Amino acid sequence: MNSSRIQQIETYAEKMLTGPFVDEALRIAHELPHVRRVYANALRLAQAEGYTHQDRVAAAALLHDIGLPVVEKRGDHPRVGAELTAQFLQENELFSPEEIAEICEAIGHHGRLDGDTPLIHILRDADTLDLLGTVGLMRAFTSKTHLPVYLPEHPRGETWGLTSANFTQRFQAGLGMGPTILDQINFQLSCYENLCTGTAKEWGRPLRDTMRQFVIQFAGEVARYP
C-alpha cells in the first residue's frame, strides 16, 4: 500500500469523526475504534478473497462513516459520505477518477443490501462483522442505553429468532427494532444473513453463535427470578 496516501486519508477520517456531529447521538458506536476495526476487517477480507487493490479497500473502510457527523438522519450518511469522499479524493488527487468512483460506490452502498462489486461486498461485510460477537454485544448496549435490557415477558426479546427479512418487514411497517436492548442484539444477529463473501460467513459464524449463546444464557438466568 501507499503509506503516505493512507496516512492522509486516515488523518482526514479522524478529523471528521472527532469533530462535532449535527446529531451527537449518531456518534455512539461509530467512533474511531469502530472505523479501525472495519479497516482491519476489510484488509483481511480483501486478502482472503483475492481482491488485490488494498489502497481502495483502505480508503473505503477509513471513510465509510464520514457522513455521520453532517447528517440528521442515519440513513443519509452513506450517500453523503460518498459525496464527501469523492470531493476529498479528487481535491487531493489521491486516486484516478475510475478508482474514486469504485470507492464511493462502495461507501454509498455500505448501509444497503444492493450493489454487486467486490469492494461493495468487502466493505459491507467488514462493517457487518463489527455487529457480531462480543464487540457486537458491546455496541448494542452502548448504542441503546436508553432502553430497558429486557422485558420479563420476553426474556430473549420479542424479536428473538427473526430473520433479516422479518426485520425489514418490521421497519417497513413502522414497528422498529423492538423495545429492548435484547431486540437490538436480535437485529444484529439477523445481519449475519446479509454477509456476502464466503470468508466473512466463515469468520462471522462463531461470532454469531457467541451472541446467540449470550441471549440464551441471559434468558435462563433471569427466568430464575419472579
Backbone hydrogen bonds, N-H to C=O, Kabsch-Sander energy under -0.5 kcal/mol:
donor,donor_aa,acceptor,acceptor_aa,energy
3,S,1,M,-1.1
6,I,2,N,-2.3
7,Q,3,S,-2.3
8,Q,4,S,-1.9
9,I,5,R,-2.0
10,E,6,I,-2.8
11,T,7,Q,-2.3
12,Y,8,Q,-1.7
13,A,9,I,-2.5
14,E,10,E,-2.5
15,K,11,T,-2.2
16,M,12,Y,-2.3
17,L,13,A,-2.5
18,T,14,E,-1.3
19,G,15,K,-0.6
19,G,16,M,-0.5
22,V,69,P,-2.7
24,E,22,V,-0.5
26,L,23,D,-2.2
27,R,24,E,-1.5
28,I,25,A,-0.8
30,H,27,R,-2.3
34,H,31,E,-0.9
35,V,31,E,-1.5
36,R,32,L,-2.7
37,R,33,P,-2.1
38,V,34,H,-2.5
39,Y,35,V,-2.5
40,A,36,R,-2.3
41,N,37,R,-2.9
42,A,38,V,-2.9
43,L,39,Y,-2.2
44,R,40,A,-2.1
45,L,41,N,-2.8
46,A,42,A,-2.7
47,Q,43,L,-2.0
48,A,44,R,-2.4
49,E,45,L,-2.6
50,G,46,A,-0.7
50,G,47,Q,-0.8
51,Y,46,A,-2.5
52,T,50,G,-0.7
54,Q,52,T,-1.8
56,R,53,H,-0.5
57,V,53,H,-1.8
58,A,54,Q,-2.8
59,A,55,D,-2.4
60,A,56,R,-2.5
61,A,57,V,-2.5
62,L,58,A,-2.7
63,L,59,A,-1.9
64,H,60,A,-0.7
64,H,61,A,-0.6
66,I,63,L,-1.5
68,L,65,D,-1.7
70,V,67,G,-1.2
71,V,67,G,-0.5
71,V,68,L,-1.0
76,D,73,K,-1.9
77,H,74,R,-1.8
80,V,76,D,-2.3
81,G,77,H,-2.7
82,A,78,P,-2.1
83,E,79,R,-1.8
84,L,80,V,-2.6
85,T,81,G,-2.5
86,A,82,A,-2.4
87,Q,83,E,-2.1
88,F,84,L,-2.6
89,L,85,T,-2.9
90,Q,86,A,-2.2
91,E,87,Q,-2.5
92,N,88,F,-1.7
93,E,90,Q,-1.0
94,L,89,L,-2.1
95,F,89,L,-0.5
100,I,96,S,-2.7
101,A,97,P,-2.2
102,E,98,E,-1.7
103,I,99,E,-2.5
104,C,100,I,-2.9
105,E,101,A,-2.1
106,A,102,E,-1.9
107,I,103,I,-2.1
108,G,104,C,-2.7
109,H,105,E,-1.2
110,H,106,A,-0.6
110,H,107,I,-1.0
112,R,109,H,-1.9
121,H,117,T,-2.4
122,I,118,P,-2.4
123,L,119,L,-2.6
124,R,120,I,-2.7
125,D,121,H,-2.4
126,A,122,I,-2.5
127,D,123,L,-2.3
128,T,124,R,-2.5
129,L,125,D,-2.6
130,D,126,A,-0.7
130,D,127,D,-0.6
131,L,128,T,-2.3
132,L,129,L,-1.4
133,G,207,L,-0.9
136,G,132,L,-1.7
137,L,133,G,-2.0
138,M,134,T,-2.3
139,R,135,V,-2.4
140,A,136,G,-2.3
141,F,137,L,-2.3
142,T,138,M,-2.5
143,S,139,R,-2.1
144,K,140,A,-1.1
145,T,142,T,-0.6
147,L,144,K,-1.9
151,L,154,H,-0.8
154,H,151,L,-2.4
157,G,154,H,-2.1
160,W,157,G,-1.5
162,L,159,T,-2.2
167,F,163,T,-2.2
168,T,164,S,-2.2
169,Q,165,A,-2.1
170,R,166,N,-2.1
171,F,167,F,-2.6
172,Q,168,T,-2.4
173,A,169,Q,-1.7
174,G,171,F,-1.3
175,L,170,R,-2.8
176,G,170,R,-0.6
181,I,148,P,-2.2
182,L,149,V,-1.8
184,Q,180,T,-1.3
185,I,181,I,-2.2
186,N,182,L,-2.4
187,F,183,D,-2.2
188,Q,184,Q,-2.4
189,L,185,I,-2.5
190,S,186,N,-1.8
191,C,187,F,-1.0
191,C,188,Q,-0.7
192,Y,189,L,-1.5
193,E,190,S,-1.4
194,N,191,C,-1.7
195,L,192,Y,-1.7
201,K,197,T,-2.0
202,E,198,G,-2.0
203,W,199,T,-2.7
204,G,200,A,-2.8
205,R,201,K,-1.4
207,L,203,W,-0.6
208,R,204,G,-3.0
209,D,205,R,-2.4
210,T,206,P,-1.9
211,M,207,L,-1.8
212,R,208,R,-2.6
213,Q,209,D,-2.5
214,F,210,T,-1.9
215,V,211,M,-2.1
216,I,212,R,-2.4
217,Q,213,Q,-2.9
218,F,214,F,-2.9
219,A,215,V,-2.6
220,G,216,I,-2.0
221,E,217,Q,-2.1
222,V,218,F,-2.5
223,A,219,A,-1.3
224,R,221,E,-1.4
225,Y,222,V,-1.6
